[in-house]
Amino acid sequence: MIDLHIHSTASDGSLTPLEILALAGRTGLQAISITDHDTIDGVIEILKQPLCTCPEFITGVEISCEPPPGFKDLGSIHLLGYGFSVYDKTLNAVLNAAKAARIDRNPKIIEKLNLLGFTISMDQVQNRFGAEQTGRPHIAELMKELGYVESFDEAFDKYLGKGKPAYVEKYKISCEKAVKVILDAGGIPVLAHPGLLSFSRSDQVEEFIDTLIQYGLGGMEVYYTDHSEPITSFYETLCSRKNLIATGGSDFHGSFNEGVFLGTGKDNLKIGLSVFKAVTARLEKNRETGTDLVILENNMGYGFKNRSFLMNALCHRSYLNENQDTCDSDNERLEFLGDAVLGLCIAQLLMEKSPLKKEGELSKLRATLVSEPALAKTARSIDLGRFIRLGKGEAISRGHDKNSILSDAFEAVIAAVYLDGGFDEGCGLIRRLFNEILNEVTANEKTIDYKSTLQEYAQERGCATPCYRVVNETGPDHDKTFEMQLSLFGIESRGSGKSKKAAEQDTARQTLKRLKEIFP
């Protein structure tokens, strides 16, 4: 059983994303998506956690939209997005605009309530529920707690609902724009709870769906707690005829929507895992056949003359192993070349930025800038991860967002630009992408190269160069964790990481920490 329509405290739900994840596990759900209104903050919180395979998780959002021309009587349209990249710049810009509008909307609601005679303030709402994400459900709940209404529903029915005295219009974008934004972010746009829409004529339904399909609609939320059996059957048939995927969810809000339970809705839902698998299969198909590399080129600010260089840079060895008939080589040779190009360009930029620094200082700064975490961060800034072609195992284990894979692919892309456009183009790209972090690093003497710091510490005290030893490897080949051991000054330390380099850095960090405790 699955649930692909859930709201958390990031928008208008009463449970935090991690509480939802825990509840889903206890409920026995096999897959979920958090689909908060106009925000992905809850999704990002989940993705920061260690990979959870039960329940499986897919990114989600619910975007408020204006209906297409000719359908204005429908009011607000809700479009769900699934499987998109959380690093997509356009998607984040749209959601940030919605967040700004919500911040502006809430005080207007409070002002109208004050005019109606209610003593309530934004400070009260934020102190009770937190200042980050508040909206009408939080105001309604506070009105109930203050005794102004007897129930949550009464607050909406009398004051906060559309057309009521304290209602303020919500920020919305066009359906066409929402569909495009979700598609360009690598996701699937899905019409939420179509059975709740009121059409004046029966023939309008298909006309409306066809309009959304022209925009790029990929599915409809067929299985929904407020859909009757005839409505569900109607939209199942329509999905089949229109080649749309059928999704489903409870629209769970916790205590803010009493009587609607996670997974089962109003005890009338039992959505099978096959629905989730259909969504992930469509996403995989889209990645294989429809990934628009123009988006990546726009993010980079560079258009390839020979795109085969870029395709090669995006081919991870795990993908090559499974697709040798369609992929000639992986990106490891390009990674080797990109490392050299990157090192040279960063050295040149550091010389320009820091004319007074000595060789040793410049070497430390360069090590920081080309470290695995720094390169991965830069890769995320251009949303590189979702374009990397990975084997099935790596893809399932969130390989698109692993620091090691991102940093290696980034170096390969640098090499691809160098081969396609020459050194000046490659260095120009590096200059653009690293400008901000260069300014930060050159203004701050601190670096994150613990190995180099420990080596200098040891050499100053007449000790041999620290020697790191792998003592354990766990996990499958595509998702290994390395454990390192180091003995220095009679102190034994251990560290771990997803690559040997990362494990060495962690071990060096642990050693420095213990040395500082013993020899302050």
C-alpha positions as CSV (number, residue, x, y, z in Angstrom):
1,M,0.0,0.0,0.0
2,I,1.2,3.5,-0.8
3,D,0.3,7.2,-0.3
4,L,1.4,9.8,-2.8
5,H,-0.5,12.8,-1.4
6,I,0.7,13.9,2.0
7,H,1.1,17.3,3.7
8,S,3.6,18.1,6.5
9,T,4.4,21.1,8.7
10,A,6.3,22.5,5.8
11,S,2.9,23.7,4.5
12,D,-0.4,22.9,6.2
13,G,0.0,19.6,7.9
14,S,0.3,18.9,11.6
15,L,3.1,16.3,11.5
16,T,6.8,17.0,10.6
17,P,8.3,15.2,7.6
18,L,10.2,12.9,9.9
19,E,7.1,12.1,11.9
20,I,5.3,11.3,8.7
21,L,8.1,9.0,7.6
22,A,8.0,7.2,11.0
23,L,4.2,6.9,10.9
24,A,4.4,5.5,7.3
25,G,6.8,2.8,8.5
26,R,4.5,1.9,11.4
27,T,1.5,1.8,9.1
28,G,3.2,-0.5,6.7
29,L,3.2,1.8,3.7
30,Q,5.6,0.7,1.0
31,A,6.0,4.1,-0.7
32,I,5.1,7.7,0.0
33,S,5.5,11.2,-1.3
34,I,5.3,14.4,0.7
35,T,3.4,16.9,-1.5
36,D,3.3,20.2,0.4
37,H,1.6,23.2,-1.0
38,D,4.0,25.3,-3.0
39,T,7.1,24.2,-1.1
40,I,9.7,21.4,-1.1
41,D,11.2,22.1,2.3
42,G,9.7,18.9,3.7
43,V,11.1,16.9,0.8
44,I,14.5,18.3,1.3
45,E,14.4,17.4,5.0
46,I,13.6,13.8,4.1
47,L,16.4,13.6,1.5
48,K,18.9,14.7,4.2
49,Q,18.2,11.5,6.1
50,P,19.9,8.1,5.4
51,L,18.4,6.2,2.5
52,C,15.1,4.6,3.6
53,T,13.8,1.7,1.5
54,C,10.7,1.0,3.5
55,P,8.8,3.1,2.7
56,E,10.3,4.2,-0.6
57,F,10.3,7.9,-1.1
58,I,9.8,10.1,-4.2
59,T,10.0,13.9,-4.4
60,G,6.6,15.7,-4.5
61,V,4.9,19.1,-4.5
62,E,1.4,20.5,-5.0
63,I,1.3,23.7,-6.9
64,S,-1.7,26.1,-6.9
65,C,-2.7,27.1,-10.4
66,E,-5.1,29.4,-12.3
67,P,-7.4,27.3,-14.6
68,P,-6.7,27.5,-18.4
69,P,-8.5,30.0,-20.5
70,G,-12.1,28.9,-21.0
71,F,-12.3,27.1,-17.7
72,K,-12.2,30.1,-15.2
73,D,-15.3,28.8,-13.4
74,L,-13.3,25.9,-12.1
75,G,-11.5,28.2,-9.6
76,S,-8.2,26.9,-8.2
77,I,-6.5,23.9,-10.0
78,H,-3.9,21.8,-8.1
79,L,-1.1,20.2,-9.9
80,L,1.1,17.6,-8.3
81,G,4.7,17.1,-9.3
82,Y,6.6,13.8,-8.7
83,G,10.2,12.7,-9.2
84,F,11.7,16.2,-9.9
85,S,15.1,17.5,-8.9
86,V,15.1,19.7,-5.8
87,Y,18.0,21.6,-7.3
88,D,16.2,22.9,-10.3
89,K,16.5,26.7,-10.3
90,T,13.3,27.6,-12.1
91,L,11.2,25.3,-9.8
92,N,12.8,26.9,-6.7
93,A,12.2,30.4,-8.1
94,V,8.5,29.6,-8.6
95,L,8.2,28.2,-5.1
96,N,10.1,31.0,-3.5
97,A,7.7,33.5,-5.2
98,A,4.8,31.5,-3.7
99,K,6.5,31.6,-0.3
100,A,6.9,35.4,-0.5
101,A,3.3,35.8,-1.5
102,R,2.2,33.6,1.5
103,I,4.2,35.7,3.9
104,D,2.4,38.7,2.5
105,R,-1.0,37.0,2.6
106,N,-1.1,35.9,6.2
107,P,-1.1,39.4,7.8
108,K,-3.9,40.4,5.5
109,I,-6.0,37.5,6.8
110,I,-5.2,38.5,10.4
111,E,-6.1,42.1,9.6
112,K,-9.6,41.0,8.3
113,L,-10.1,38.9,11.4
114,N,-9.2,41.8,13.6
115,L,-11.8,44.0,11.8
116,L,-14.3,41.2,12.5
117,G,-13.6,41.6,16.2
118,F,-11.2,38.8,16.8
119,T,-8.1,39.5,19.0
120,I,-5.5,37.5,17.2
121,S,-2.0,38.4,15.8
122,M,0.6,37.0,13.5
123,D,3.0,36.8,16.5
124,Q,0.5,34.4,18.2
125,V,0.3,32.2,15.1
126,Q,4.1,32.1,14.6
127,N,4.8,31.5,18.3
128,R,2.3,28.6,18.3
129,F,3.3,26.9,15.0
130,G,6.6,28.4,14.0
131,A,7.5,31.3,11.8
132,E,8.7,29.3,8.7
133,Q,5.5,28.1,7.2
134,T,2.2,29.3,8.4
135,G,-1.1,29.6,6.6
136,R,-4.9,29.4,7.0
137,P,-4.9,26.0,8.7
138,H,-2.7,27.3,11.4
139,I,-4.8,30.4,11.9
140,A,-7.9,28.2,12.0
141,E,-6.4,25.9,14.6
142,L,-5.4,28.9,16.8
143,M,-9.0,30.3,16.5
144,K,-10.3,27.0,17.8
145,E,-7.7,27.0,20.6
146,L,-8.7,30.6,21.6
147,G,-12.4,29.6,21.7
148,Y,-13.5,31.7,18.7
149,V,-14.8,28.7,16.9
150,E,-15.8,25.2,18.1
151,S,-14.0,23.4,15.3
152,F,-11.3,23.7,12.6
153,D,-14.0,23.3,9.9
154,E,-16.1,26.1,11.4
155,A,-13.2,28.5,11.1
156,F,-13.1,27.8,7.3
157,D,-16.9,27.6,6.8
158,K,-17.5,31.0,8.5
159,Y,-14.4,33.1,8.1
160,L,-11.4,31.7,6.2
161,G,-12.9,29.8,3.2
162,K,-13.2,31.2,-0.3
163,G,-15.9,33.9,-0.4
164,K,-15.9,34.3,3.4
165,P,-15.2,37.6,5.2
166,A,-11.5,36.9,6.1
167,Y,-10.5,35.2,2.8
168,V,-7.6,36.6,0.9
169,E,-6.8,35.3,-2.6
170,K,-3.9,32.9,-2.9
171,Y,-0.9,33.3,-5.2
172,K,-1.2,31.1,-8.3
173,I,0.6,30.5,-11.6
174,S,-0.9,29.3,-14.8
175,C,-1.4,25.5,-15.4
176,E,0.7,25.8,-18.5
177,K,3.6,27.3,-16.5
178,A,3.3,24.8,-13.7
179,V,3.4,21.8,-16.1
180,K,6.4,23.2,-17.8
181,V,8.3,23.9,-14.6
182,I,7.7,20.3,-13.3
183,L,8.7,18.8,-16.6
184,D,11.8,20.9,-16.9
185,A,12.8,19.9,-13.4
186,G,12.7,16.3,-14.5
187,G,9.3,15.4,-12.9
188,I,5.9,14.2,-13.9
189,P,2.9,16.7,-13.7
190,V,-0.3,15.1,-12.3
191,L,-3.7,16.7,-12.0
192,A,-4.8,16.4,-8.3
193,H,-8.2,15.1,-7.3
194,P,-10.0,15.8,-10.6
195,G,-13.2,14.5,-9.2
196,L,-13.5,17.5,-7.0
197,L,-13.7,19.9,-10.0
198,S,-17.2,21.1,-10.9
199,F,-17.9,21.3,-14.7
200,S,-21.0,23.0,-16.0
201,R,-21.2,20.5,-18.9
202,S,-20.1,16.8,-19.0
203,D,-18.2,17.3,-22.3
204,Q,-16.0,19.9,-20.6
205,V,-14.2,17.2,-18.6
206,E,-12.4,15.7,-21.5
207,E,-11.8,19.1,-23.2
208,F,-10.2,20.3,-20.0
209,I,-7.9,17.2,-19.7
210,D,-7.0,17.5,-23.4
211,T,-5.9,21.1,-22.7
212,L,-3.6,20.0,-19.9
213,I,-2.3,17.1,-22.0
214,Q,-1.3,19.7,-24.7
215,Y,0.7,21.5,-22.0
216,G,2.4,18.1,-21.1
217,L,0.3,16.6,-18.3
218,G,1.5,13.1,-17.4
219,G,-1.1,11.7,-15.1
220,M,-4.2,12.2,-12.9
221,E,-4.8,11.4,-9.2
222,V,-7.5,8.8,-9.8
223,Y,-7.4,7.1,-6.3
224,Y,-8.5,9.8,-3.9
225,T,-10.3,9.6,-0.6
226,D,-13.2,11.9,-1.7
227,H,-13.7,10.1,-5.1
228,S,-16.7,7.9,-5.3
229,E,-16.4,4.5,-7.0
230,P,-18.1,5.8,-10.3
231,I,-15.7,8.8,-10.3
232,T,-12.7,6.6,-9.8
233,S,-13.8,4.3,-12.5
234,F,-14.4,7.2,-14.9
235,Y,-10.9,8.6,-14.4
236,E,-9.3,5.2,-14.6
237,T,-10.8,4.7,-18.0
238,L,-9.9,8.2,-19.1
239,C,-6.2,7.7,-18.0
240,S,-6.1,4.5,-20.0
241,R,-7.5,6.2,-23.1
242,K,-5.2,9.2,-22.9
243,N,-2.0,7.3,-22.0
244,L,-1.8,9.0,-18.6
245,I,-0.5,7.4,-15.4
246,A,-3.0,7.0,-12.6
247,T,-1.8,8.0,-9.2
248,G,-3.4,8.3,-5.8
249,G,-3.2,9.5,-2.2
250,S,-5.1,10.3,1.0
251,D,-4.4,14.1,1.1
252,F,-3.3,13.5,4.7
253,H,-2.9,16.7,6.9
254,G,-2.7,15.0,10.3
255,S,-4.9,16.7,12.9
256,F,-5.7,19.6,10.5
257,N,-8.0,17.2,8.5
258,E,-9.5,14.9,11.1
259,G,-10.9,11.6,9.8
260,V,-8.4,11.3,7.0
261,F,-5.7,8.8,7.8
262,L,-2.3,8.2,6.3
263,G,-2.6,5.6,3.5
264,T,-6.2,4.8,3.9
265,G,-7.8,8.3,3.8
266,K,-11.4,7.9,5.1
267,D,-10.8,4.1,5.3
268,N,-11.7,3.8,1.7
269,L,-8.3,3.7,0.1
270,K,-5.9,0.8,-0.6
271,I,-3.5,1.9,-3.3
272,G,-1.2,-0.8,-4.5
273,L,2.6,-0.6,-5.0
274,S,2.0,-1.0,-8.8
275,V,0.8,2.6,-8.9
276,F,4.1,3.8,-7.5
277,K,6.0,1.5,-9.8
278,A,4.2,3.0,-12.8
279,V,5.3,6.5,-11.7
280,T,8.9,5.5,-11.3
281,A,8.9,3.5,-14.6
282,R,7.6,6.6,-16.4
283,L,10.3,8.7,-14.8
284,E,13.0,6.3,-15.9
285,K,11.6,6.2,-19.4
286,N,11.6,10.0,-19.5
287,R,15.2,10.1,-18.3
288,E,16.3,7.6,-21.0
289,T,14.5,9.2,-23.9
290,G,13.6,12.7,-23.0
291,T,16.3,14.3,-20.9
292,D,16.8,17.7,-22.3
293,L,20.5,18.5,-22.1
294,V,19.7,22.1,-23.2
295,I,18.6,22.6,-19.6
296,L,22.0,21.5,-18.3
297,E,23.8,23.6,-20.9
298,N,21.7,26.6,-19.9
299,N,22.6,26.0,-16.2
300,M,26.3,25.8,-17.1
301,G,26.2,28.8,-19.4
302,Y,27.8,26.8,-22.2
303,G,26.4,25.2,-25.4
304,F,28.3,22.2,-26.8
305,K,29.2,22.1,-30.5
306,N,29.8,18.3,-30.2
307,R,27.4,17.0,-27.6
308,S,29.0,13.5,-27.6
309,F,31.6,15.0,-25.3
310,L,28.9,15.9,-22.8
311,M,27.2,12.5,-23.2
312,N,30.4,10.7,-22.4
313,A,31.0,12.9,-19.4
314,L,27.6,11.9,-18.0
315,C,28.1,8.2,-18.4
316,H,29.0,6.6,-15.0
317,R,30.7,3.2,-15.1
318,S,27.7,1.5,-13.5
319,Y,25.6,2.6,-16.5
320,L,28.2,1.3,-18.9
321,N,28.3,-2.1,-17.2
322,E,24.6,-2.5,-17.8
323,N,24.4,-0.8,-21.3
324,Q,27.4,-1.7,-23.2
325,D,25.4,-2.0,-26.4
326,T,24.4,1.7,-26.3
327,C,27.4,3.3,-24.4
328,D,31.0,3.1,-25.6
329,S,32.9,4.3,-22.5
330,D,32.4,5.7,-19.0
331,N,33.5,9.1,-17.8
332,E,36.6,8.1,-15.9
333,R,39.2,9.1,-18.5
334,L,37.4,12.5,-18.8
335,E,37.5,12.7,-15.0
336,F,41.3,12.4,-15.1
337,L,41.6,15.1,-17.7
338,G,39.1,17.4,-16.0
339,D,41.0,17.1,-12.7
340,A,44.1,18.5,-14.4
341,V,42.2,21.3,-16.2
342,L,40.3,22.2,-13.0
343,G,43.5,22.3,-10.9
344,L,45.3,24.5,-13.4
345,C,42.4,27.0,-13.7
346,I,41.8,27.2,-10.0
347,A,45.5,27.8,-9.5
348,Q,45.4,30.6,-12.0
349,L,42.3,32.1,-10.4
350,L,43.9,31.9,-6.9
351,M,47.0,33.7,-8.2
352,E,44.8,36.5,-9.5
353,K,42.6,36.7,-6.3
354,S,45.5,36.4,-3.8
355,P,48.6,38.0,-5.1
356,L,50.3,38.1,-1.7
357,K,49.7,34.6,-0.5
358,K,52.6,32.1,-0.4
359,E,52.8,28.8,-2.2
360,G,51.8,26.8,0.8
361,E,48.7,28.9,1.5
362,L,47.6,28.7,-2.2
363,S,48.0,24.9,-2.1
364,K,45.7,24.6,0.9
365,L,43.1,26.9,-0.7
366,R,43.2,24.9,-4.0
367,A,42.8,21.6,-2.0
368,T,39.7,23.1,-0.4
369,L,38.2,24.3,-3.7
370,V,38.8,21.0,-5.5
371,S,37.8,18.8,-2.6
372,E,35.0,16.3,-3.1
373,P,32.4,18.3,-1.0
374,A,33.2,21.6,-2.8
375,L,32.9,20.0,-6.3
376,A,29.7,18.3,-5.3
377,K,28.2,21.5,-4.1
378,T,29.2,23.2,-7.3
379,A,27.7,20.3,-9.3
380,R,24.4,20.8,-7.4
381,S,24.4,24.5,-8.3
382,I,23.9,23.5,-12.0
383,D,21.6,20.6,-11.1
384,L,24.1,18.1,-12.6
385,G,23.0,15.0,-10.7
386,R,19.8,14.3,-12.5
387,F,21.6,14.2,-15.9
388,I,24.2,11.6,-14.9
389,R,23.4,8.2,-16.4
390,L,23.7,5.6,-13.6
391,G,23.2,1.8,-13.3
392,K,20.0,0.7,-11.6
393,G,21.7,0.0,-8.3
394,E,23.3,3.4,-8.1
395,A,20.1,5.1,-9.1
396,I,18.1,3.4,-6.5
397,S,20.6,4.3,-3.8
398,R,20.3,8.1,-4.7
399,G,23.5,8.0,-6.6
400,H,22.4,11.2,-8.4
401,D,23.1,13.1,-5.2
402,K,26.2,11.3,-3.9
403,N,29.2,13.6,-3.4
404,S,31.6,11.1,-4.9
405,I,29.6,10.6,-8.1
406,L,28.8,14.4,-8.4
407,S,32.4,15.5,-8.0
408,D,33.7,12.9,-10.5
409,A,31.0,13.8,-13.1
410,F,31.7,17.5,-12.6
411,E,35.4,17.0,-13.4
412,A,34.4,15.0,-16.5
413,V,32.1,17.8,-17.6
414,I,35.0,20.3,-17.2
415,A,37.0,18.1,-19.5
416,A,34.2,17.8,-22.0
417,V,34.0,21.6,-22.2
418,Y,37.8,21.8,-22.6
419,L,37.8,19.3,-25.5
420,D,34.8,20.9,-27.1
421,G,35.7,24.6,-26.8
422,G,39.3,24.8,-25.7
423,F,41.1,26.0,-22.5
424,D,39.6,29.5,-22.5
425,E,36.0,28.1,-22.6
426,G,36.8,25.6,-19.8
427,C,38.5,28.2,-17.6
428,G,35.7,30.6,-18.3
429,L,33.1,28.1,-17.0
430,I,35.2,27.4,-13.9
431,R,35.5,31.2,-13.3
432,R,31.8,31.6,-13.5
433,L,30.9,28.6,-11.3
434,F,33.6,29.2,-8.7
435,N,33.4,33.0,-8.4
436,E,31.3,33.1,-5.3
437,I,33.2,30.3,-3.5
438,L,36.5,31.7,-4.5
439,N,35.6,35.0,-2.9
440,E,34.5,33.2,0.3
441,V,37.6,31.0,0.5
442,T,40.2,33.7,-0.3
443,A,38.5,35.9,2.4
444,N,38.7,33.1,5.0
445,E,41.9,31.4,5.9
446,K,40.2,28.3,7.2
447,T,40.2,25.2,5.0
448,I,38.6,21.8,5.3
449,D,41.7,19.7,4.3
450,Y,42.1,17.7,7.6
451,K,44.7,15.4,6.1
452,S,47.1,18.2,5.2
453,T,46.6,19.8,8.5
454,L,47.4,16.5,10.3
455,Q,50.4,15.8,8.1
456,E,51.9,19.2,9.0
457,Y,51.2,18.7,12.7
458,A,53.0,15.3,12.5
459,Q,56.0,16.6,10.6
460,E,56.5,19.6,12.9
461,R,56.9,17.1,15.8
462,G,59.3,14.8,13.9
463,C,56.7,12.0,13.2
464,A,56.4,10.1,10.0
465,T,53.7,10.9,7.5
466,P,50.4,9.5,8.8
467,C,49.6,6.1,7.2
468,Y,45.9,5.3,6.7
469,R,44.7,1.7,6.6
470,V,41.3,0.3,5.4
471,V,40.0,-1.9,8.2
472,N,36.5,-2.5,6.9
473,E,34.3,-2.2,3.8
474,T,30.5,-2.5,4.1
475,G,27.6,-2.3,1.6
476,P,27.1,-3.4,-2.0
477,D,29.7,-2.5,-4.7
478,H,27.6,0.4,-5.9
479,D,27.2,1.9,-2.3
480,K,30.2,1.0,-0.2
481,T,31.2,2.6,3.1
482,F,34.9,2.5,3.9
483,E,36.3,2.5,7.5
484,M,39.9,3.7,8.0
485,Q,42.2,3.4,10.9
486,L,45.2,5.6,11.8
487,S,47.7,5.3,14.7
488,L,49.7,8.4,15.5
489,F,51.4,9.5,18.8
490,G,50.0,6.3,20.4
491,I,46.5,7.4,19.6
492,E,44.3,5.1,17.5
493,S,41.5,6.8,15.5
494,R,38.9,5.6,13.1
495,G,36.7,7.3,10.5
496,S,34.4,6.4,7.7
497,G,33.1,7.7,4.4
498,K,31.6,6.8,1.1
499,S,35.0,6.9,-0.6
500,K,38.5,6.2,0.6
501,K,39.4,9.9,0.3
502,A,36.4,10.9,2.4
503,A,37.2,8.2,5.0
504,E,40.7,9.4,5.3
505,Q,39.5,13.0,5.8
506,D,37.1,11.8,8.5
507,T,39.9,9.8,10.2
508,A,42.2,12.8,10.1
509,R,39.5,15.0,11.6
510,Q,38.9,12.5,14.4
511,T,42.6,12.3,15.1
512,L,43.0,16.1,15.2
513,K,40.1,16.3,17.6
514,R,41.6,13.8,20.0
515,L,45.1,15.4,19.8
516,K,43.5,18.7,20.7
517,E,41.9,17.1,23.8
518,I,45.2,15.5,24.9
519,F,47.6,18.2,23.9
520,P,45.5,21.4,24.1
